[in-house]
Amino acid sequence: MANICAICGKKSQMVWKLKKLRGKYNPTVKKRKYPNLQWVRLPSGDRRDKSLLPPSLRSGKRVKACTKCIKAMGKRK
């Protein structure tokens, strides 16, 4: 569970790495891409948007969250 966002559940995915060979793209290698996860402390206290988070994440604990969720949490303040 180290590479999964605790808020939205975003995780790694497999993608094809395209390499150009003689003017055409050759799908050669599969590569795993990871989300941009950062440690963040969840907001605590009585707030109206508290219900948007899952019940296990409502305290002020530290979790790994993707940058898209961190940006959305900043807009809810």
PDB file of N, H, CA, C and O in Angstrom:
ATOM      1  N   MET A   1       0.817  -1.189   0.000  1.00  0.00           N
ATOM      2  CA  MET A   1       0.000   0.000   0.000  1.00  0.00           C
ATOM      3  C   MET A   1       0.864   1.258   0.000  1.00  0.00           C
ATOM      4  O   MET A   1       0.362   2.357   0.239  1.00  0.00           O
ATOM      5  N   ALA A   2       2.141   1.105  -0.263  1.00  0.00           N
ATOM      6  H   ALA A   2       2.549   0.213  -0.456  1.00  0.00           H
ATOM      7  CA  ALA A   2       3.030   2.255  -0.216  1.00  0.00           C
ATOM      8  C   ALA A   2       2.822   3.186  -1.404  1.00  0.00           C
ATOM      9  O   ALA A   2       3.020   4.394  -1.277  1.00  0.00           O
ATOM     10  N   ASN A   3       2.427   2.647  -2.558  1.00  0.00           N
ATOM     11  H   ASN A   3       2.266   1.665  -2.662  1.00  0.00           H
ATOM     12  CA  ASN A   3       2.300   3.483  -3.749  1.00  0.00           C
ATOM     13  C   ASN A   3       0.848   3.683  -4.154  1.00  0.00           C
ATOM     14  O   ASN A   3       0.522   3.657  -5.341  1.00  0.00           O
ATOM     15  N   ILE A   4      -0.024   3.884  -3.171  1.00  0.00           N
ATOM     16  H   ILE A   4       0.241   3.905  -2.207  1.00  0.00           H
ATOM     17  CA  ILE A   4      -1.444   4.130  -3.435  1.00  0.00           C
ATOM     18  C   ILE A   4      -1.856   5.383  -2.681  1.00  0.00           C
ATOM     19  O   ILE A   4      -1.517   5.546  -1.509  1.00  0.00           O
ATOM     20  N   CYS A   5      -2.583   6.266  -3.345  1.00  0.00           N
ATOM     21  H   CYS A   5      -2.858   6.134  -4.297  1.00  0.00           H
ATOM     22  CA  CYS A   5      -3.092   7.471  -2.696  1.00  0.00           C
ATOM     23  C   CYS A   5      -4.151   7.066  -1.672  1.00  0.00           C
ATOM     24  O   CYS A   5      -5.057   6.295  -1.990  1.00  0.00           O
ATOM     25  N   ALA A   6      -4.044   7.578  -0.452  1.00  0.00           N
ATOM     26  H   ALA A   6      -3.309   8.205  -0.194  1.00  0.00           H
ATOM     27  CA  ALA A   6      -4.975   7.210   0.609  1.00  0.00           C
ATOM     28  C   ALA A   6      -6.347   7.850   0.421  1.00  0.00           C
ATOM     29  O   ALA A   6      -7.320   7.375   1.006  1.00  0.00           O
ATOM     30  N   ILE A   7      -6.454   8.904  -0.368  1.00  0.00           N
ATOM     31  H   ILE A   7      -5.663   9.290  -0.843  1.00  0.00           H
ATOM     32  CA  ILE A   7      -7.726   9.610  -0.523  1.00  0.00           C
ATOM     33  C   ILE A   7      -8.500   9.101  -1.737  1.00  0.00           C
ATOM     34  O   ILE A   7      -9.663   8.717  -1.613  1.00  0.00           O
ATOM     35  N   CYS A   8      -7.869   9.096  -2.903  1.00  0.00           N
ATOM     36  H   CYS A   8      -6.924   9.408  -3.004  1.00  0.00           H
ATOM     37  CA  CYS A   8      -8.598   8.714  -4.124  1.00  0.00           C
ATOM     38  C   CYS A   8      -8.297   7.297  -4.590  1.00  0.00           C
ATOM     39  O   CYS A   8      -9.037   6.765  -5.418  1.00  0.00           O
ATOM     40  N   GLY A   9      -7.244   6.669  -4.093  1.00  0.00           N
ATOM     41  H   GLY A   9      -6.643   7.101  -3.421  1.00  0.00           H
ATOM     42  CA  GLY A   9      -6.920   5.302  -4.475  1.00  0.00           C
ATOM     43  C   GLY A   9      -6.116   5.191  -5.758  1.00  0.00           C
ATOM     44  O   GLY A   9      -6.024   4.103  -6.327  1.00  0.00           O
ATOM     45  N   LYS A  10      -5.537   6.279  -6.224  1.00  0.00           N
ATOM     46  H   LYS A  10      -5.612   7.162  -5.762  1.00  0.00           H
ATOM     47  CA  LYS A  10      -4.724   6.245  -7.451  1.00  0.00           C
ATOM     48  C   LYS A  10      -3.490   5.391  -7.202  1.00  0.00           C
ATOM     49  O   LYS A  10      -2.852   5.502  -6.156  1.00  0.00           O
ATOM     50  N   LYS A  11      -3.149   4.525  -8.181  1.00  0.00           N
ATOM     51  H   LYS A  11      -3.668   4.435  -9.032  1.00  0.00           H
ATOM     52  CA  LYS A  11      -1.991   3.654  -8.033  1.00  0.00           C
ATOM     53  C   LYS A  11      -1.220   3.602  -9.344  1.00  0.00           C
ATOM     54  O   LYS A  11      -1.563   4.294 -10.302  1.00  0.00           O
ATOM     55  N   SER A  12      -0.185   2.783  -9.382  1.00  0.00           N
ATOM     56  H   SER A  12       0.093   2.221  -8.604  1.00  0.00           H
ATOM     57  CA  SER A  12       0.666   2.722 -10.570  1.00  0.00           C
ATOM     58  C   SER A  12      -0.068   2.048 -11.722  1.00  0.00           C
ATOM     59  O   SER A  12      -1.054   1.339 -11.522  1.00  0.00           O
ATOM     60  N   GLN A  13       0.440   2.287 -12.952  1.00  0.00           N
ATOM     61  H   GLN A  13       1.241   2.863 -13.115  1.00  0.00           H
ATOM     62  CA  GLN A  13      -0.154   1.683 -14.132  1.00  0.00           C
ATOM     63  C   GLN A  13       0.938   1.373 -15.143  1.00  0.00           C
ATOM     64  O   GLN A  13       1.990   2.012 -15.156  1.00  0.00           O
ATOM     65  N   MET A  14       0.676   0.384 -15.988  1.00  0.00           N
ATOM     66  H   MET A  14      -0.178  -0.136 -15.977  1.00  0.00           H
ATOM     67  CA  MET A  14       1.627  -0.014 -17.017  1.00  0.00           C
ATOM     68  C   MET A  14       1.360   0.798 -18.288  1.00  0.00           C
ATOM     69  O   MET A  14       0.212   0.964 -18.698  1.00  0.00           O
ATOM     70  N   VAL A  15       2.426   1.297 -18.901  1.00  0.00           N
ATOM     71  H   VAL A  15       3.359   1.162 -18.568  1.00  0.00           H
ATOM     72  CA  VAL A  15       2.304   2.056 -20.147  1.00  0.00           C
ATOM     73  C   VAL A  15       3.350   1.533 -21.130  1.00  0.00           C
ATOM     74  O   VAL A  15       4.379   0.989 -20.729  1.00  0.00           O
ATOM     75  N   TRP A  16       3.071   1.708 -22.419  1.00  0.00           N
ATOM     76  H   TRP A  16       2.236   2.150 -22.745  1.00  0.00           H
ATOM     77  CA  TRP A  16       4.030   1.360 -23.454  1.00  0.00           C
ATOM     78  C   TRP A  16       4.976   2.529 -23.673  1.00  0.00           C
ATOM     79  O   TRP A  16       4.540   3.677 -23.762  1.00  0.00           O
ATOM     80  N   LYS A  17       6.251   2.245 -23.760  1.00  0.00           N
ATOM     81  H   LYS A  17       6.605   1.313 -23.688  1.00  0.00           H
ATOM     82  CA  LYS A  17       7.228   3.263 -24.100  1.00  0.00           C
ATOM     83  C   LYS A  17       7.455   3.168 -25.603  1.00  0.00           C
ATOM     84  O   LYS A  17       7.939   2.149 -26.095  1.00  0.00           O
ATOM     85  N   LEU A  18       7.112   4.217 -26.328  1.00  0.00           N
ATOM     86  H   LEU A  18       6.719   5.046 -25.928  1.00  0.00           H
ATOM     87  CA  LEU A  18       7.230   4.208 -27.783  1.00  0.00           C
ATOM     88  C   LEU A  18       8.617   4.679 -28.198  1.00  0.00           C
ATOM     89  O   LEU A  18       9.128   5.682 -27.698  1.00  0.00           O
ATOM     90  N   LYS A  19       9.208   3.938 -29.117  1.00  0.00           N
ATOM     91  H   LYS A  19       8.793   3.124 -29.523  1.00  0.00           H
ATOM     92  CA  LYS A  19      10.522   4.294 -29.625  1.00  0.00           C
ATOM     93  C   LYS A  19      10.410   4.444 -31.139  1.00  0.00           C
ATOM     94  O   LYS A  19       9.863   3.573 -31.817  1.00  0.00           O
ATOM     95  N   LYS A  20      10.928   5.549 -31.663  1.00  0.00           N
ATOM     96  H   LYS A  20      11.372   6.256 -31.113  1.00  0.00           H
ATOM     97  CA  LYS A  20      10.848   5.785 -33.102  1.00  0.00           C
ATOM     98  C   LYS A  20      11.965   5.017 -33.807  1.00  0.00           C
ATOM     99  O   LYS A  20      13.141   5.135 -33.462  1.00  0.00           O
ATOM    100  N   LEU A  21      11.564   4.227 -34.802  1.00  0.00           N
ATOM    101  H   LEU A  21      10.609   4.130 -35.083  1.00  0.00           H
ATOM    102  CA  LEU A  21      12.516   3.413 -35.529  1.00  0.00           C
ATOM    103  C   LEU A  21      12.219   3.523 -37.020  1.00  0.00           C
ATOM    104  O   LEU A  21      11.185   3.039 -37.481  1.00  0.00           O
ATOM    105  N   ARG A  22      13.101   4.145 -37.767  1.00  0.00           N
ATOM    106  H   ARG A  22      13.941   4.538 -37.393  1.00  0.00           H
ATOM    107  CA  ARG A  22      12.968   4.332 -39.221  1.00  0.00           C
ATOM    108  C   ARG A  22      11.673   5.038 -39.592  1.00  0.00           C
ATOM    109  O   ARG A  22      10.987   4.624 -40.527  1.00  0.00           O
ATOM    110  N   GLY A  23      11.335   6.088 -38.876  1.00  0.00           N
ATOM    111  H   GLY A  23      11.892   6.424 -38.117  1.00  0.00           H
ATOM    112  CA  GLY A  23      10.160   6.894 -39.198  1.00  0.00           C
ATOM    113  C   GLY A  23       8.858   6.369 -38.640  1.00  0.00           C
ATOM    114  O   GLY A  23       7.830   7.028 -38.788  1.00  0.00           O
ATOM    115  N   LYS A  24       8.857   5.192 -37.994  1.00  0.00           N
ATOM    116  H   LYS A  24       9.693   4.656 -37.874  1.00  0.00           H
ATOM    117  CA  LYS A  24       7.634   4.635 -37.412  1.00  0.00           C
ATOM    118  C   LYS A  24       7.860   4.353 -35.941  1.00  0.00           C
ATOM    119  O   LYS A  24       8.982   4.082 -35.511  1.00  0.00           O
ATOM    120  N   TYR A  25       6.795   4.420 -35.182  1.00  0.00           N
ATOM    121  H   TYR A  25       5.885   4.640 -35.531  1.00  0.00           H
ATOM    122  CA  TYR A  25       6.901   4.157 -33.755  1.00  0.00           C
ATOM    123  C   TYR A  25       6.801   2.664 -33.493  1.00  0.00           C
ATOM    124  O   TYR A  25       5.914   1.985 -34.011  1.00  0.00           O
ATOM    125  N   ASN A  26       7.710   2.172 -32.692  1.00  0.00           N
ATOM    126  H   ASN A  26       8.430   2.724 -32.271  1.00  0.00           H
ATOM    127  CA  ASN A  26       7.779   0.757 -32.369  1.00  0.00           C
ATOM    128  C   ASN A  26       7.513   0.591 -30.878  1.00  0.00           C
ATOM    129  O   ASN A  26       8.354   0.975 -30.065  1.00  0.00           O
ATOM    130  N   PRO A  27       6.362   0.028 -30.493  1.00  0.00           N
ATOM    131  CA  PRO A  27       6.106  -0.167 -29.063  1.00  0.00           C
ATOM    132  C   PRO A  27       6.985  -1.284 -28.516  1.00  0.00           C
ATOM    133  O   PRO A  27       6.680  -2.463 -28.698  1.00  0.00           O
ATOM    134  N   THR A  28       8.065  -0.920 -27.852  1.00  0.00           N
ATOM    135  H   THR A  28       8.313   0.038 -27.705  1.00  0.00           H
ATOM    136  CA  THR A  28       9.059  -1.913 -27.478  1.00  0.00           C
ATOM    137  C   THR A  28       8.986  -2.341 -26.025  1.00  0.00           C
ATOM    138  O   THR A  28       8.997  -3.539 -25.741  1.00  0.00           O
ATOM    139  N   VAL A  29       8.911  -1.411 -25.109  1.00  0.00           N
ATOM    140  H   VAL A  29       8.902  -0.438 -25.340  1.00  0.00           H
ATOM    141  CA  VAL A  29       9.085  -1.749 -23.703  1.00  0.00           C
ATOM    142  C   VAL A  29       7.861  -1.318 -22.909  1.00  0.00           C
ATOM    143  O   VAL A  29       7.351  -0.212 -23.088  1.00  0.00           O
ATOM    144  N   LYS A  30       7.403  -2.186 -22.043  1.00  0.00           N
ATOM    145  H   LYS A  30       7.818  -3.084 -21.898  1.00  0.00           H
ATOM    146  CA  LYS A  30       6.376  -1.803 -21.080  1.00  0.00           C
ATOM    147  C   LYS A  30       7.075  -1.204 -19.867  1.00  0.00           C
ATOM    148  O   LYS A  30       8.089  -1.726 -19.405  1.00  0.00           O
ATOM    149  N   LYS A  31       6.529  -0.110 -19.356  1.00  0.00           N
ATOM    150  H   LYS A  31       5.704   0.314 -19.732  1.00  0.00           H
ATOM    151  CA  LYS A  31       7.138   0.575 -18.223  1.00  0.00           C
ATOM    152  C   LYS A  31       6.057   0.884 -17.204  1.00  0.00           C
ATOM    153  O   LYS A  31       4.930   1.210 -17.577  1.00  0.00           O
ATOM    154  N   ARG A  32       6.379   0.786 -15.935  1.00  0.00           N
ATOM    155  H   ARG A  32       7.295   0.521 -15.631  1.00  0.00           H
ATOM    156  CA  ARG A  32       5.413   1.101 -14.882  1.00  0.00           C
ATOM    157  C   ARG A  32       5.573   2.554 -14.478  1.00  0.00           C
ATOM    158  O   ARG A  32       6.669   2.990 -14.125  1.00  0.00           O
ATOM    159  N   LYS A  33       4.468   3.313 -14.531  1.00  0.00           N
ATOM    160  H   LYS A  33       3.578   2.959 -14.818  1.00  0.00           H
ATOM    161  CA  LYS A  33       4.484   4.721 -14.124  1.00  0.00           C
ATOM    162  C   LYS A  33       3.796   4.843 -12.774  1.00  0.00           C
ATOM    163  O   LYS A  33       2.731   4.268 -12.551  1.00  0.00           O
ATOM    164  N   TYR A  34       4.418   5.597 -11.879  1.00  0.00           N
ATOM    165  H   TYR A  34       5.283   6.064 -12.060  1.00  0.00           H
ATOM    166  CA  TYR A  34       3.915   5.759 -10.526  1.00  0.00           C
ATOM    167  C   TYR A  34       3.310   7.145 -10.350  1.00  0.00           C
ATOM    168  O   TYR A  34       3.770   8.102 -10.973  1.00  0.00           O
ATOM    169  N   PRO A  35       2.282   7.268  -9.506  1.00  0.00           N
ATOM    170  CA  PRO A  35       1.713   8.596  -9.250  1.00  0.00           C
ATOM    171  C   PRO A  35       2.646   9.425  -8.365  1.00  0.00           C
ATOM    172  O   PRO A  35       3.496   8.885  -7.658  1.00  0.00           O
ATOM    173  N   ASN A  36       2.472  10.731  -8.420  1.00  0.00           N
ATOM    174  H   ASN A  36       1.781  11.170  -8.994  1.00  0.00           H
ATOM    175  CA  ASN A  36       3.288  11.645  -7.623  1.00  0.00           C
ATOM    176  C   ASN A  36       2.677  11.731  -6.226  1.00  0.00           C
ATOM    177  O   ASN A  36       1.787  12.545  -5.975  1.00  0.00           O
ATOM    178  N   LEU A  37       3.163  10.886  -5.325  1.00  0.00           N
ATOM    179  H   LEU A  37       3.886  10.225  -5.529  1.00  0.00           H
ATOM    180  CA  LEU A  37       2.635  10.831  -3.959  1.00  0.00           C
ATOM    181  C   LEU A  37       3.535  11.608  -3.013  1.00  0.00           C
ATOM    182  O   LEU A  37       4.761  11.532  -3.097  1.00  0.00           O
ATOM    183  N   GLN A  38       2.915  12.349  -2.118  1.00  0.00           N
ATOM    184  H   GLN A  38       1.919  12.411  -2.050  1.00  0.00           H
ATOM    185  CA  GLN A  38       3.632  13.146  -1.127  1.00  0.00           C
ATOM    186  C   GLN A  38       3.018  12.885   0.239  1.00  0.00           C
ATOM    187  O   GLN A  38       1.829  12.590   0.358  1.00  0.00           O
ATOM    188  N   TRP A  39       3.849  12.999   1.266  1.00  0.00           N
ATOM    189  H   TRP A  39       4.815  13.239   1.170  1.00  0.00           H
ATOM    190  CA  TRP A  39       3.327  12.907   2.634  1.00  0.00           C
ATOM    191  C   TRP A  39       2.592  14.199   2.956  1.00  0.00           C
ATOM    192  O   TRP A  39       3.101  15.289   2.696  1.00  0.00           O
ATOM    193  N   VAL A  40       1.392  14.080   3.523  1.00  0.00           N
ATOM    194  H   VAL A  40       0.978  13.195   3.735  1.00  0.00           H
ATOM    195  CA  VAL A  40       0.611  15.263   3.873  1.00  0.00           C
ATOM    196  C   VAL A  40      -0.163  14.955   5.160  1.00  0.00           C
ATOM    197  O   VAL A  40      -0.599  13.826   5.386  1.00  0.00           O
ATOM    198  N   ARG A  41      -0.321  15.974   5.985  1.00  0.00           N
ATOM    199  H   ARG A  41       0.033  16.891   5.801  1.00  0.00           H
ATOM    200  CA  ARG A  41      -1.110  15.821   7.201  1.00  0.00           C
ATOM    201  C   ARG A  41      -2.532  16.262   6.887  1.00  0.00           C
ATOM    202  O   ARG A  41      -2.756  17.373   6.407  1.00  0.00           O
ATOM    203  N   LEU A  42      -3.479  15.391   7.159  1.00  0.00           N
ATOM    204  H   LEU A  42      -3.297  14.489   7.549  1.00  0.00           H
ATOM    205  CA  LEU A  42      -4.875  15.693   6.850  1.00  0.00           C
ATOM    206  C   LEU A  42      -5.411  16.740   7.807  1.00  0.00           C
ATOM    207  O   LEU A  42      -5.013  16.766   8.971  1.00  0.00           O
ATOM    208  N   PRO A  43      -6.299  17.598   7.348  1.00  0.00           N
ATOM    209  CA  PRO A  43      -6.869  18.625   8.231  1.00  0.00           C
ATOM    210  C   PRO A  43      -7.723  17.991   9.307  1.00  0.00           C
ATOM    211  O   PRO A  43      -8.431  17.013   9.063  1.00  0.00           O
ATOM    212  N   SER A  44      -7.649  18.556  10.500  1.00  0.00           N
ATOM    213  H   SER A  44      -7.075  19.350  10.698  1.00  0.00           H
ATOM    214  CA  SER A  44      -8.456  18.049  11.608  1.00  0.00           C
ATOM    215  C   SER A  44      -9.318  19.175  12.151  1.00  0.00           C
ATOM    216  O   SER A  44      -9.123  20.341  11.807  1.00  0.00           O
ATOM    217  N   GLY A  45     -10.253  18.826  12.985  1.00  0.00           N
ATOM    218  H   GLY A  45     -10.411  17.879  13.264  1.00  0.00           H
ATOM    219  CA  GLY A  45     -11.145  19.817  13.570  1.00  0.00           C
ATOM    220  C   GLY A  45     -12.528  19.759  12.958  1.00  0.00           C
ATOM    221  O   GLY A  45     -12.783  18.954  12.062  1.00  0.00           O
ATOM    222  N   ASP A  46     -13.426  20.610  13.439  1.00  0.00           N
ATOM    223  H   ASP A  46     -13.220  21.264  14.167  1.00  0.00           H
ATOM    224  CA  ASP A  46     -14.795  20.643  12.942  1.00  0.00           C
ATOM    225  C   ASP A  46     -14.861  21.512  11.703  1.00  0.00           C
ATOM    226  O   ASP A  46     -14.690  22.729  11.773  1.00  0.00           O
ATOM    227  N   ARG A  47     -15.111  20.879  10.573  1.00  0.00           N
ATOM    228  H   ARG A  47     -15.250  19.890  10.517  1.00  0.00           H
ATOM    229  CA  ARG A  47     -15.244  21.598   9.311  1.00  0.00           C
ATOM    230  C   ARG A  47     -16.408  21.013   8.534  1.00  0.00           C
ATOM    231  O   ARG A  47     -16.776  19.856   8.737  1.00  0.00           O
ATOM    232  N   ARG A  48     -16.984  21.800   7.651  1.00  0.00           N
ATOM    233  H   ARG A  48     -16.685  22.740   7.487  1.00  0.00           H
ATOM    234  CA  ARG A  48     -18.127  21.316   6.872  1.00  0.00           C
ATOM    235  C   ARG A  48     -17.728  20.263   5.852  1.00  0.00           C
ATOM    236  O   ARG A  48     -18.482  19.322   5.607  1.00  0.00           O
ATOM    237  N   ASP A  49     -16.535  20.410   5.246  1.00  0.00           N
ATOM    238  H   ASP A  49     -15.921  21.175   5.445  1.00  0.00           H
ATOM    239  CA  ASP A  49     -16.120  19.472   4.211  1.00  0.00           C
ATOM    240  C   ASP A  49     -15.502  18.206   4.781  1.00  0.00           C
ATOM    241  O   ASP A  49     -14.897  17.427   4.045  1.00  0.00           O
ATOM    242  N   LYS A  50     -15.648  17.991   6.083  1.00  0.00           N
ATOM    243  H   LYS A  50     -16.139  18.623   6.681  1.00  0.00           H
ATOM    244  CA  LYS A  50     -15.101  16.822   6.744  1.00  0.00           C
ATOM    245  C   LYS A  50     -15.719  15.537   6.206  1.00  0.00           C
ATOM    246  O   LYS A  50     -15.070  14.491   6.203  1.00  0.00           O
ATOM    247  N   SER A  51     -16.957  15.608   5.756  1.00  0.00           N
ATOM    248  H   SER A  51     -17.484  16.457   5.759  1.00  0.00           H
ATOM    249  CA  SER A  51     -17.647  14.416   5.290  1.00  0.00           C
ATOM    250  C   SER A  51     -17.142  13.939   3.929  1.00  0.00           C
ATOM    251  O   SER A  51     -17.486  12.834   3.511  1.00  0.00           O
ATOM    252  N   LEU A  52     -16.333  14.739   3.222  1.00  0.00           N
ATOM    253  H   LEU A  52     -16.053  15.637   3.561  1.00  0.00           H
ATOM    254  CA  LEU A  52     -15.823  14.318   1.924  1.00  0.00           C
ATOM    255  C   LEU A  52     -14.741  13.250   2.054  1.00  0.00           C
ATOM    256  O   LEU A  52     -14.520  12.485   1.115  1.00  0.00           O
ATOM    257  N   LEU A  53     -14.065  13.185   3.199  1.00  0.00           N
ATOM    258  H   LEU A  53     -14.245  13.807   3.962  1.00  0.00           H
ATOM    259  CA  LEU A  53     -13.027  12.192   3.414  1.00  0.00           C
ATOM    260  C   LEU A  53     -13.635  10.914   3.983  1.00  0.00           C
ATOM    261  O   LEU A  53     -14.658  10.970   4.665  1.00  0.00           O
ATOM    262  N   PRO A  54     -13.018   9.764   3.711  1.00  0.00           N
ATOM    263  CA  PRO A  54     -13.503   8.521   4.318  1.00  0.00           C
ATOM    264  C   PRO A  54     -13.398   8.581   5.843  1.00  0.00           C
ATOM    265  O   PRO A  54     -12.572   9.330   6.364  1.00  0.00           O
ATOM    266  N   PRO A  55     -14.212   7.814   6.569  1.00  0.00           N
ATOM    267  CA  PRO A  55     -14.198   7.891   8.038  1.00  0.00           C
ATOM    268  C   PRO A  55     -12.853   7.561   8.657  1.00  0.00           C
ATOM    269  O   PRO A  55     -12.518   8.112   9.706  1.00  0.00           O
ATOM    270  N   SER A  56     -12.069   6.680   8.043  1.00  0.00           N
ATOM    271  H   SER A  56     -12.341   6.233   7.191  1.00  0.00           H
ATOM    272  CA  SER A  56     -10.771   6.316   8.610  1.00  0.00           C
ATOM    273  C   SER A  56      -9.732   7.425   8.452  1.00  0.00           C
ATOM    274  O   SER A  56      -8.676   7.367   9.082  1.00  0.00           O
ATOM    275  N   LEU A  57     -10.010   8.432   7.622  1.00  0.00           N
ATOM    276  H   LEU A  57     -10.867   8.479   7.110  1.00  0.00           H
ATOM    277  CA  LEU A  57      -9.035   9.494   7.359  1.00  0.00           C
ATOM    278  C   LEU A  57      -9.451  10.842   7.926  1.00  0.00           C
ATOM    279  O   LEU A  57      -8.904  11.866   7.517  1.00  0.00           O
ATOM    280  N   ARG A  58     -10.387  10.875   8.842  1.00  0.00           N
ATOM    281  H   ARG A  58     -10.831  10.043   9.175  1.00  0.00           H
ATOM    282  CA  ARG A  58     -10.892  12.165   9.328  1.00  0.00           C
ATOM    283  C   ARG A  58     -10.054  12.780  10.435  1.00  0.00           C
ATOM    284  O   ARG A  58     -10.215  13.966  10.726  1.00  0.00           O
ATOM    285  N   SER A  59      -9.169  12.023  11.062  1.00  0.00           N
ATOM    286  H   SER A  59      -9.038  11.060  10.825  1.00  0.00           H
ATOM    287  CA  SER A  59      -8.337  12.619  12.100  1.00  0.00           C
ATOM    288  C   SER A  59      -7.192  13.380  11.443  1.00  0.00           C
ATOM    289  O   SER A  59      -7.132  13.463  10.216  1.00  0.00           O
ATOM    290  N   GLY A  60      -6.293  13.929  12.230  1.00  0.00           N
ATOM    291  H   GLY A  60      -6.342  13.862  13.226  1.00  0.00           H
ATOM    292  CA  GLY A  60      -5.197  14.711  11.667  1.00  0.00           C
ATOM    293  C   GLY A  60      -3.960  13.889  11.414  1.00  0.00           C
ATOM    294  O   GLY A  60      -2.859  14.339  11.731  1.00  0.00           O
ATOM    295  N   LYS A  61      -4.095  12.684  10.846  1.00  0.00           N
ATOM    296  H   LYS A  61      -4.989  12.318  10.589  1.00  0.00           H
ATOM    297  CA  LYS A  61      -2.915  11.841  10.671  1.00  0.00           C
ATOM    298  C   LYS A  61      -2.213  12.095   9.345  1.00  0.00           C
ATOM    299  O   LYS A  61      -2.743  12.752   8.450  1.00  0.00           O
ATOM    300  N   ARG A  62      -0.998  11.551   9.248  1.00  0.00           N
ATOM    301  H   ARG A  62      -0.567  11.017   9.976  1.00  0.00           H
ATOM    302  CA  ARG A  62      -0.154  11.711   8.073  1.00  0.00           C
ATOM    303  C   ARG A  62      -0.390  10.565   7.112  1.00  0.00           C
ATOM    304  O   ARG A  62      -0.327   9.403   7.512  1.00  0.00           O
ATOM    305  N   VAL A  63      -0.661  10.870   5.848  1.00  0.00           N
ATOM    306  H   VAL A  63      -0.711  11.814   5.523  1.00  0.00           H
ATOM    307  CA  VAL A  63      -0.890   9.842   4.835  1.00  0.00           C
ATOM    308  C   VAL A  63      -0.180  10.253   3.554  1.00  0.00           C
ATOM    309  O   VAL A  63       0.233  11.402   3.399  1.00  0.00           O
ATOM    310  N   LYS A  64      -0.044   9.297   2.639  1.00  0.00           N
ATOM    311  H   LYS A  64      -0.379   8.363   2.765  1.00  0.00           H
ATOM    312  CA  LYS A  64       0.483   9.608   1.315  1.00  0.00           C
ATOM    313  C   LYS A  64      -0.688   9.919   0.410  1.00  0.00           C
ATOM    314  O   LYS A  64      -1.619   9.122   0.285  1.00  0.00           O
ATOM    315  N   ALA A  65      -0.639  11.087  -0.224  1.00  0.00           N
ATOM    316  H   ALA A  65       0.116  11.734  -0.122  1.00  0.00           H
ATOM    317  CA  ALA A  65      -1.718  11.516  -1.112  1.00  0.00           C
ATOM    318  C   ALA A  65      -1.120  12.014  -2.414  1.00  0.00           C
ATOM    319  O   ALA A  65      -0.009  12.543  -2.431  1.00  0.00           O
ATOM    320  N   CYS A  66      -1.861  11.844  -3.512  1.00  0.00           N
ATOM    321  H   CYS A  66      -2.764  11.414  -3.497  1.00  0.00           H
ATOM    322  CA  CYS A  66      -1.382  12.334  -4.802  1.00  0.00           C
ATOM    323  C   CYS A  66      -1.505  13.860  -4.829  1.00  0.00           C
ATOM    324  O   CYS A  66      -2.269  14.449  -4.065  1.00  0.00           O
ATOM    325  N   THR A  67      -0.751  14.474  -5.708  1.00  0.00           N
ATOM    326  H   THR A  67      -0.131  13.996  -6.330  1.00  0.00           H
ATOM    327  CA  THR A  67      -0.709  15.931  -5.749  1.00  0.00           C
ATOM    328  C   THR A  67      -2.043  16.532  -6.180  1.00  0.00           C
ATOM    329  O   THR A  67      -2.356  17.666  -5.819  1.00  0.00           O
ATOM    330  N   LYS A  68      -2.828  15.785  -6.947  1.00  0.00           N
ATOM    331  H   LYS A  68      -2.574  14.863  -7.240  1.00  0.00           H
ATOM    332  CA  LYS A  68      -4.143  16.282  -7.352  1.00  0.00           C
ATOM    333  C   LYS A  68      -5.068  16.399  -6.139  1.00  0.00           C
ATOM    334  O   LYS A  68      -5.844  17.349  -6.037  1.00  0.00           O
ATOM    335  N   CYS A  69      -4.987  15.430  -5.219  1.00  0.00           N
ATOM    336  H   CYS A  69      -4.357  14.657  -5.301  1.00  0.00           H
ATOM    337  CA  CYS A  69      -5.810  15.489  -4.008  1.00  0.00           C
ATOM    338  C   CYS A  69      -5.325  16.585  -3.066  1.00  0.00           C
ATOM    339  O   CYS A  69      -6.133  17.247  -2.414  1.00  0.00           O
ATOM    340  N   ILE A  70      -3.994  16.781  -2.991  1.00  0.00           N
ATOM    341  H   ILE A  70      -3.338  16.243  -3.520  1.00  0.00           H
ATOM    342  CA  ILE A  70      -3.447  17.844  -2.137  1.00  0.00           C
ATOM    343  C   ILE A  70      -3.913  19.203  -2.635  1.00  0.00           C
ATOM    344  O   ILE A  70      -4.267  20.076  -1.843  1.00  0.00           O
ATOM    345  N   LYS A  71      -3.910  19.377  -3.961  1.00  0.00           N
ATOM    346  H   LYS A  71      -3.622  18.668  -4.604  1.00  0.00           H
ATOM    347  CA  LYS A  71      -4.356  20.632  -4.542  1.00  0.00           C
ATOM    348  C   LYS A  71      -5.834  20.854  -4.251  1.00  0.00           C
ATOM    349  O   LYS A  71      -6.237  21.978  -3.955  1.00  0.00           O
ATOM    350  N   ALA A  72      -6.655  19.798  -4.330  1.00  0.00           N
ATOM    351  H   ALA A  72      -6.328  18.884  -4.571  1.00  0.00           H
ATOM    352  CA  ALA A  72      -8.088  19.912  -4.062  1.00  0.00           C
ATOM    353  C   ALA A  72      -8.346  20.223  -2.580  1.00  0.00           C
ATOM    354  O   ALA A  72      -9.271  20.969  -2.259  1.00  0.00           O
ATOM    355  N   MET A  73      -7.536  19.654  -1.680  1.00  0.00           N
ATOM    356  H   MET A  73      -6.785  19.048  -1.941  1.00  0.00           H
ATOM    357  CA  MET A  73      -7.687  19.938  -0.248  1.00  0.00           C
ATOM    358  C   MET A  73      -7.370  21.404   0.035  1.00  0.00           C
ATOM    359  O   MET A  73      -7.997  22.009   0.905  1.00  0.00           O
ATOM    360  N   GLY A  74      -6.419  21.981  -0.673  1.00  0.00           N
ATOM    361  H   GLY A  74      -5.909  21.490  -1.380  1.00  0.00           H
ATOM    362  CA  GLY A  74      -6.069  23.387  -0.487  1.00  0.00           C
ATOM    363  C   GLY A  74      -7.180  24.317  -0.926  1.00  0.00           C
ATOM    364  O   GLY A  74      -7.332  25.402  -0.366  1.00  0.00           O
ATOM    365  N   LYS A  75      -7.950  23.920  -1.907  1.00  0.00           N
ATOM    366  H   LYS A  75      -7.826  23.038  -2.363  1.00  0.00           H
ATOM    367  CA  LYS A  75      -9.048  24.754  -2.396  1.00  0.00           C
ATOM    368  C   LYS A  75     -10.256  24.704  -1.478  1.00  0.00           C
ATOM    369  O   LYS A  75     -11.091  25.607  -1.514  1.00  0.00           O
ATOM    370  N   ARG A  76     -10.370  23.655  -0.646  1.00  0.00           N
ATOM    371  H   ARG A  76      -9.691  22.921  -0.616  1.00  0.00           H
ATOM    372  CA  ARG A  76     -11.521  23.522   0.248  1.00  0.00           C
ATOM    373  C   ARG A  76     -11.390  24.355   1.508  1.00  0.00           C
ATOM    374  O   ARG A  76     -12.354  24.488   2.262  1.00  0.00           O
ATOM    375  N   LYS A  77     -10.204  24.922   1.751  1.00  0.00           N
ATOM    376  H   LYS A  77      -9.421  24.813   1.138  1.00  0.00           H
ATOM    377  CA  LYS A  77      -9.984  25.677   2.996  1.00  0.00           C
ATOM    378  C   LYS A  77     -10.836  26.922   3.057  1.00  0.00           C
ATOM    379  O   LYS A  77     -10.772  27.667   4.034  1.00  0.00           O
TER     380      LYS A  77
END
